[in-house]
Structure formats: structure tokens, C-alpha cells
């Protein structure tokens, strides 16, 4: 890690610094850059399926999907990189972060599962523009959707099975778990 990374950074400095890093993308946590964890092909397939499905449903809207190459600025100063998201903000192609995130998705990893389900979840909930947080289980067709209600409180619902559908009415779309897991198989119990 460079000397610049060793000192405490704000979000703007971090985003500029991260563009210059040849090895990996990072998140900014409590002022310090932290390299992102590597993934297996299964995880990447789920991310690709989601990004493609969201993009196919949002072609003529002001919203567009993004992947972990685009950052999310957290009000507490941290910078996160969800696996997938939907941005409905400024279409400036030079931005390195989502201007108005409405959906973020984390595909759970063994190494980061607890963080994703606790600290990151709470950080995402603090983003005023966010309507949905989706946590996807990679080893079985299951997901938890956190939705912001009209009164601004968060509620959650679990979905299970390849026939389940995740409704995202604030975005005018729905995503089937079968689409998220397209091309993947699951071990049978027994």
C-alpha cells in the first residue's frame, strides 16, 4: 500500500487514489483503504446475471445498473462497492461513484457475510436515495430484500426457491430468483 493510502483519507481523495491502483479495487473504511475480497466464478455469474437482468429491464429509463467498479458514498464518510446496484442520478460518465443509488446488491461471501449483514447493511440504510438492499445467498436460491417504506422505515422479506420473484415497485421492475441463478446448479440434499 502506498504512503497516500497509509494516511487517513476523505471520500474524494480516496476515489481519486483508487483510480490509480493497478492491483485491485478498494473500499474506504474509517478513513483507510481496504482491498476488496476476490470471488469465485459462481459469485461472478450471479453478479453478471443480475446486472444483465436489471439492464434489460431499465433500457428507456433514467436508471442504469452498475457493478463494483462504481462506488457508493456513505454519509459517514465510508466508500463501499456493492456487487451490483441501480443508479438513477446524474448521467455524467466521468463519475466514479453512484450519484443516486436506488438499489444495492451484495452477493454474500463466507469471508464478508457478517460484515454485509450488519455494518454494511446499516451503512446502506443511511443513504437517503436508497429504496432497496438485496442480500443474495450464492449456494442456494435465497435472498433477503430490505425495502424502505413510505414512512422511511426499513422492512425486510425473504424469498426462497427459483420461482420466487423480487418485486421492486419503486423502480418499476421485478427480478426472478431463477434469473439470478441462471446457469447454476444446486447440490441435492440427501
C-alpha positions in Angstrom: 0.0 0.0 0.0 1.4 3.4 -0.9 2.1 6.2 1.5 -1.0 8.0 0.4 -3.1 5.0 1.4 -1.4 4.9 4.8 -2.7 8.3 5.9 -6.4 8.9 6.6 -8.4 9.8 3.5 -11.7 11.5 2.8 -14.0 10.1 0.2 -12.9 12.5 -2.6 -9.2 11.8 -2.0 -9.9 8.1 -1.8 -11.9 7.9 -5.1 -9.1 9.7 -6.9 -6.4 7.5 -5.3 -8.3 4.3 -6.1 -8.4 5.1 -9.8 -4.6 4.9 -9.8 -4.3 1.5 -8.2 -3.3 -1.2 -10.7 -3.9 -4.3 -8.5 -7.4 -4.1 -7.1 -10.4 -2.0 -6.2 -10.8 -0.9 -2.6 -13.4 0.3 -0.2 -12.8 3.2 2.2 -13.5 2.2 5.8 -13.0 4.7 8.7 -10.6 6.7 6.5 -8.4 3.8 5.4 -8.4 1.9 2.1 -9.2 -1.8 2.3 -8.7 -4.1 -0.7 -11.8 -6.0 -1.8 -12.0 -9.7 -1.5 -11.6 -12.0 -4.5 -14.5 -14.1 -5.7 -15.2 -17.5 -7.3 -16.9 -17.9 -10.7 -20.3 -18.8 -9.1 -20.4 -15.4 -7.4 -19.4 -13.6 -10.6 -22.1 -15.5 -12.5 -24.7 -14.3 -10.1 -23.4 -10.7 -10.4 -23.4 -10.9 -14.2 -26.9 -12.4 -14.3 -28.2 -9.6 -12.0 -26.5 -6.8 -14.0 -27.8 -8.1 -17.3 -31.4 -8.6 -16.0 -31.5 -5.2 -14.5 -30.1 -3.6 -17.6 -32.6 -5.4 -19.8 -35.5 -4.0 -17.7 -34.2 -0.4 -17.5 -33.2 0.5 -21.1 -35.5 3.5 -21.6 -35.4 5.0 -18.1 -33.1 7.4 -16.2 -31.8 4.5 -14.2 -28.9 2.1 -15.1 -27.3 -0.8 -13.4 -23.7 -0.7 -12.2 -21.1 -3.1 -10.7 -18.5 -3.0 -8.0 -16.3 -0.8 -10.3 -18.6 2.1 -9.2 -18.5 3.2 -5.6 -21.3 4.2 -3.2 -20.6 7.1 -0.9 -21.9 6.5 2.6 -23.0 9.6 4.7 -20.5 8.6 7.5 -17.6 9.1 5.0 -17.0 5.5 4.1 -17.0 4.3 0.5 -18.4 0.9 -0.4 -18.6 -1.1 -3.6 -21.8 -3.3 -3.7 -21.6 -6.1 -6.2 -24.5 -4.7 -8.2 -26.7 -1.6 -8.0 -29.1 0.7 -9.8 -28.3 4.4 -10.1 -31.0 6.9 -11.1 -28.9 10.1 -10.8 -26.5 12.2 -12.8 -25.6 10.5 -16.1 -22.1 12.1 -16.0 -19.8 9.3 -17.4 -16.8 10.7 -15.6 -18.1 10.0 -12.1 -16.5 7.1 -10.1 -19.5 6.8 -7.8 -23.2 6.3 -8.0 -24.9 9.8 -7.9 -28.3 8.5 -6.7 -28.3 4.8 -5.8 -31.7 3.3 -5.5 -30.8 -0.4 -5.2 -27.7 -2.1 -3.9 -27.0 -5.9 -4.0 -24.5 -7.9 -2.0 -23.9 -11.5 -3.0 -22.8 -13.0 0.3 -19.3 -14.4 0.7 -18.1 -16.6 3.6 -15.3 -14.1 4.3 -17.6 -11.0 4.3 -21.1 -12.4 5.2 -21.2 -11.0 8.7 -20.0 -7.6 7.6 -22.5 -7.5 4.7 -25.4 -8.4 7.0 -24.5 -6.0 9.8 -22.3 -2.9 9.3 -22.6 -2.6 5.6 -26.4 -3.1 5.8 -26.7 -0.3 8.4 -24.4 2.0 6.2 -26.6 1.3 3.2 -29.7 2.1 5.1 -28.3 5.6 5.9 -28.2 6.6 2.2 -31.3 8.8 1.6 -31.9 7.9 -2.0 -31.8 4.1 -1.4 -35.0 2.2 -1.8 -33.7 -1.4 -1.7 -30.9 -3.5 -0.3 -30.8 -7.1 -1.6 -28.7 -9.8 0.0 -28.2 -12.8 -2.2 -27.2 -16.3 -0.9 -24.9 -17.8 -3.5 -25.2 -21.5 -2.5 -29.0 -21.8 -2.5 -31.8 -19.9 -4.2 -32.5 -17.5 -1.4 -32.4 -13.7 -0.9 -33.4 -11.1 1.6 -34.8 -7.8 0.4 -34.8 -4.7 2.6 -37.3 -2.1 1.4 -37.8 1.5 2.5 -41.5 2.1 3.2 -43.3 5.4 2.7 -42.7 6.3 6.3 -38.9 5.9 5.6 -38.6 2.8 7.9 -36.9 -0.3 6.6 -38.8 -3.7 6.3 -37.5 -7.0 5.0 -38.8 -10.0 3.3 -37.2 -13.4 2.5 -37.5 -15.1 -0.8 -36.7 -18.8 -1.4 -36.8 -21.0 -4.5 -36.2 -20.5 -8.2 -39.8 -19.5 -8.8 -39.7 -16.6 -6.2 -39.9 -13.1 -7.6 -38.3 -9.9 -6.1 -40.7 -7.0 -6.7 -39.0 -3.6 -6.9 -42.0 -1.3 -7.5 -40.2 2.0 -6.9 -38.0 1.1 -9.9 -41.0 -0.4 -11.9 -39.3 -3.8 -12.2 -39.2 -7.3 -10.8 -36.4 -9.9 -10.7 -36.9 -13.7 -10.5 -34.6 -15.8 -8.5 -34.5 -18.1 -11.5 -32.9 -15.3 -13.5 -30.4 -14.5 -10.8 -29.2 -18.2 -10.7 -29.5 -18.8 -14.4 -26.9 -21.4 -15.5 -26.1 -22.5 -11.9 -27.0 -25.8 -10.2 -27.5 -26.7 -6.6 -26.5 -29.8 -4.8 -29.4 -32.0 -3.8 -29.9 -32.9 -0.2 -29.7 -36.5 0.9 
